[in-house]
Amino acid sequence: MTDPIASPVQKSAVQSLTLRSAATIAIAAAAQRLGVVLPDGAAQEAASALIDLVVTLGLIGVAVGRARARTPIV
């Protein structure tokens, strides 16, 4: 039986509610400062999409770096 509440060690950084909350707060604060009124839930969706984009670009960067590497992975 798996534990429904994962310990911090078991959770990845991408699944961290702290990371998502910080991104959500930053997006909401930036929108407010620019005078943009966001609909309910828009900041959370934007934060989730931004985190997914950063992770995807990071994985692409790793793949390109590994493809260009001339030595084997140790």
MDTraj code that builds the backbone (N, CA, C; nanometers):
import mdtraj as md
import numpy as np

residues = "MET THR ASP PRO ILE ALA SER PRO VAL GLN LYS SER ALA VAL GLN SER LEU THR LEU ARG SER ALA ALA THR ILE ALA ILE ALA ALA ALA ALA GLN ARG LEU GLY VAL VAL LEU PRO ASP GLY ALA ALA GLN GLU ALA ALA SER ALA LEU ILE ASP LEU VAL VAL THR LEU GLY LEU ILE GLY VAL ALA VAL GLY ARG ALA ARG ALA ARG THR PRO ILE VAL".split()
xyz = np.array([
    [0.0845, -0.1178, 0.0000],
    [0.0000, 0.0000, 0.0000],
    [0.0888, 0.1238, 0.0000],
    [0.0624, 0.2154, -0.0881],
    [0.1439, 0.3359, -0.0953],
    [0.0879, 0.4430, -0.0042],
    [0.1775, 0.5252, 0.0453],
    [0.1390, 0.6355, 0.1326],
    [0.0842, 0.7493, 0.0468],
    [-0.0399, 0.7964, 0.0721],
    [-0.0954, 0.9020, -0.0124],
    [-0.0221, 1.0357, 0.0033],
    [0.0473, 1.0527, 0.1134],
    [0.1221, 1.1766, 0.1351],
    [0.2702, 1.1441, 0.1221],
    [0.3298, 1.1915, 0.0160],
    [0.4711, 1.1639, -0.0094],
    [0.5570, 1.2545, 0.0775],
    [0.6666, 1.2009, 0.1247],
    [0.7595, 1.2821, 0.2021],
    [0.8327, 1.3761, 0.1068],
    [0.8932, 1.4828, 0.1597],
    [0.9660, 1.5758, 0.0722],
    [1.0756, 1.5082, -0.0098],
    [1.1327, 1.4016, 0.0422],
    [1.2377, 1.3313, -0.0300],
    [1.1784, 1.2568, -0.1493],
    [1.0562, 1.2077, -0.1365],
    [0.9924, 1.1300, -0.2418],
    [0.9326, 1.2172, -0.3520],
    [0.9063, 1.3435, -0.3234],
    [0.8449, 1.4324, -0.4220],
    [0.9519, 1.4998, -0.5052],
    [0.9238, 1.5133, -0.6327],
    [1.0172, 1.5869, -0.7172],
    [0.9913, 1.7359, -0.6993],
    [1.0892, 1.8151, -0.7389],
    [1.0766, 1.9598, -0.7253],
    [0.9642, 2.0142, -0.8121],
    [0.9366, 1.9488, -0.9235],
    [0.8318, 1.9953, -1.0139],
    [0.6943, 1.9788, -0.9496],
    [0.6773, 1.8791, -0.8651],
    [0.5494, 1.8545, -0.8003],
    [0.5339, 1.9350, -0.6723],
    [0.6345, 2.0106, -0.6350],
    [0.6335, 2.0851, -0.5106],
    [0.5264, 2.1935, -0.5123],
    [0.4415, 2.1917, -0.4126],
    [0.3399, 2.2959, -0.4020],
    [0.4039, 2.4298, -0.3678],
    [0.5168, 2.4275, -0.2993],
    [0.5864, 2.5514, -0.2664],
    [0.6347, 2.6195, -0.3929],
    [0.6925, 2.5435, -0.4843],
    [0.7403, 2.5990, -0.6106],
    [0.6240, 2.6538, -0.6925],
    [0.5179, 2.5775, -0.7018],
    [0.4004, 2.6228, -0.7784],
    [0.3364, 2.7450, -0.7131],
    [0.3297, 2.7459, -0.5810],
    [0.2719, 2.8605, -0.5111],
    [0.3555, 2.9858, -0.5316],
    [0.4866, 2.9708, -0.5252],
    [0.5748, 3.0856, -0.5465],
    [0.5599, 3.1402, -0.6883],
    [0.5511, 3.0512, -0.7849],
    [0.5329, 3.0952, -0.9234],
    [0.3969, 3.1620, -0.9412],
    [0.2951, 3.1077, -0.8775],
    [0.1610, 3.1655, -0.8862],
    [0.1574, 3.3050, -0.8259],
    [0.2199, 3.3207, -0.7098],
    [0.2239, 3.4513, -0.6439],
    [0.3007, 3.5515, -0.7293],
    [0.4120, 3.5082, -0.7874],
    [0.4909, 3.5983, -0.8717],
    [0.4120, 3.6437, -0.9944],
    [0.3405, 3.5519, -1.0569],
    [0.2606, 3.5867, -1.1752],
    [0.1466, 3.6799, -1.1369],
    [0.0782, 3.6514, -1.0269],
    [-0.0322, 3.7366, -0.9822],
    [0.0183, 3.8762, -0.9451],
    [0.1330, 3.8840, -0.8784],
    [0.1891, 4.0138, -0.8405],
    [0.2304, 4.0942, -0.9631],
    [0.2915, 4.0274, -1.0603],
    [0.3317, 4.0963, -1.1834],
    [0.2097, 4.1461, -1.2606],
    [0.1064, 4.0652, -1.2656],
    [-0.0157, 4.1067, -1.3357],
    [-0.0802, 4.2257, -1.2658],
    [-0.0831, 4.2227, -1.1338],
    [-0.1409, 4.3337, -1.0591],
    [-0.0605, 4.4617, -1.0796],
    [0.0707, 4.4476, -1.0793],
    [0.1573, 4.5644, -1.0980],
    [0.1395, 4.6253, -1.2373],
    [0.1142, 4.5394, -1.3370],
    [0.0911, 4.5879, -1.4727],
    [-0.0531, 4.6342, -1.4947],
    [-0.1381, 4.6143, -1.3947],
    [-0.2768, 4.6565, -1.4054],
    [-0.3646, 4.5593, -1.4809],
    [-0.3213, 4.4351, -1.4923],
    [-0.3980, 4.3321, -1.5625],
    [-0.4817, 4.2553, -1.4605],
    [-0.6096, 4.2413, -1.4872],
    [-0.6977, 4.1646, -1.4001],
    [-0.7077, 4.0232, -1.4558],
    [-0.6602, 3.9274, -1.3778],
    [-0.6628, 3.7871, -1.4208],
    [-0.7915, 3.7196, -1.3736],
    [-0.8503, 3.6360, -1.4577],
    [-0.9668, 3.5584, -1.4125],
    [-0.9248, 3.4580, -1.3050],
    [-1.0223, 3.4078, -1.2319],
    [-0.9939, 3.3094, -1.1273],
    [-0.9214, 3.1887, -1.1849],
    [-0.8131, 3.1506, -1.1232],
    [-0.7376, 3.0323, -1.1645],
    [-0.6374, 3.0567, -1.2753],
    [-0.6361, 3.1751, -1.3336],
    [-0.5446, 3.2011, -1.4452],
    [-0.3990, 3.2030, -1.3999],
    [-0.3736, 3.2571, -1.2812],
    [-0.2357, 3.2616, -1.2315],
    [-0.1831, 3.1199, -1.2064],
    [-0.2682, 3.0320, -1.1540],
    [-0.2266, 2.8937, -1.1297],
    [-0.1979, 2.8212, -1.2602],
    [-0.2828, 2.8417, -1.3593],
    [-0.2620, 2.7778, -1.4898],
    [-0.1342, 2.8296, -1.5558],
    [-0.1125, 2.9598, -1.5470],
    [0.0082, 3.0179, -1.6060],
    [0.1327, 2.9674, -1.5346],
    [0.1268, 2.9549, -1.4030],
    [0.2408, 2.9044, -1.3261],
    [0.2711, 2.7600, -1.3642],
    [0.1677, 2.6799, -1.3765],
    [0.1862, 2.5400, -1.4151],
    [0.2473, 2.5295, -1.5542],
    [0.1973, 2.6089, -1.6473],
    [0.2506, 2.6077, -1.7840],
    [0.3952, 2.6561, -1.7867],
    [0.4271, 2.7576, -1.7072],
    [0.5642, 2.8094, -1.7017],
    [0.6604, 2.7050, -1.6462],
    [0.6206, 2.6361, -1.5403],
    [0.7058, 2.5318, -1.4822],
    [0.7257, 2.4188, -1.5825],
    [0.6196, 2.3784, -1.6504],
    [0.6313, 2.2729, -1.7524],
    [0.7243, 2.3154, -1.8655],
    [0.7166, 2.4414, -1.9058],
    [0.8034, 2.4929, -2.0113],
    [0.9500, 2.4901, -1.9684],
    [0.9772, 2.5345, -1.8473],
    [1.1154, 2.5363, -1.7975],
    [1.1719, 2.3946, -1.7890],
    [1.0913, 2.3010, -1.7405],
    [1.1365, 2.1617, -1.7305],
    [1.1631, 2.1038, -1.8689],
    [1.0730, 2.1289, -1.9623],
    [1.0898, 2.0770, -2.0985],
    [1.2151, 2.1343, -2.1640],
    [1.2354, 2.2654, -2.1510],
    [1.3549, 2.3269, -2.2090],
    [1.4824, 2.2736, -2.1431],
    [1.4759, 2.2469, -2.0144],
    [1.5910, 2.1887, -1.9457],
    [1.6229, 2.0499, -1.9974],
    [1.5202, 1.9695, -2.0182],
    [1.5420, 1.8348, -2.0710],
    [1.5967, 1.8387, -2.2130],
    [1.5478, 1.9329, -2.2921],
    [1.6005, 1.9479, -2.4283],
    [1.7477, 1.9880, -2.4221],
    [1.7810, 2.0782, -2.3312],
    [1.9207, 2.1198, -2.3150],
    [2.0108, 2.0044, -2.2750],
    [1.9632, 1.9204, -2.1859],
    [2.0413, 1.8031, -2.1444],
    [2.0596, 1.7081, -2.2615],
    [1.9538, 1.6858, -2.3374],
    [1.9628, 1.5950, -2.4519],
    [2.0614, 1.6476, -2.5562],
    [2.0563, 1.7762, -2.5838],
    [2.1495, 1.8344, -2.6809],
    [2.2922, 1.8263, -2.6280],
    [2.3098, 1.8558, -2.5013],
    [2.4432, 1.8475, -2.4418],
    [2.4996, 1.7065, -2.4465],
    [2.4151, 1.6078, -2.4178],
    [2.4614, 1.4684, -2.4229],
    [2.4924, 1.4275, -2.5661],
    [2.4150, 1.4753, -2.6608],
    [2.4388, 1.4391, -2.8008],
    [2.5704, 1.4986, -2.8506],
    [2.6047, 1.6146, -2.7990],
    [2.7289, 1.6800, -2.8430],
    [2.8516, 1.6338, -2.7647],
    [2.8302, 1.5664, -2.6538],
    [2.9428, 1.5215, -2.5711],
    [3.0265, 1.4196, -2.6458],
    [3.1538, 1.4281, -2.6245],
    [3.2442, 1.3369, -2.6942],
    [3.2923, 1.2226, -2.6073],
    [3.2620, 1.2286, -2.4803],
    [3.3037, 1.1233, -2.3897],
    [3.1811, 1.0477, -2.3406],
    [3.1972, 0.9218, -2.3018],
    [3.0839, 0.8455, -2.2532],
    [3.0384, 0.8939, -2.1146],
    [2.9129, 0.8654, -2.0831],
    [2.8619, 0.8970, -1.9512],
    [2.9276, 0.8041, -1.8510],
    [2.9766, 0.8602, -1.7438],
    [3.0450, 0.7787, -1.6414],
    [2.9534, 0.7532, -1.5278],
])
top = md.Topology()
chain = top.add_chain()
for i, resn in enumerate(residues, 1):
    res = top.add_residue(resn, chain, resSeq=i)
    for name in ("N", "CA", "C"):
        top.add_atom(name, md.element.get_by_symbol(name[0]), res)
traj = md.Trajectory(xyz[None], top)
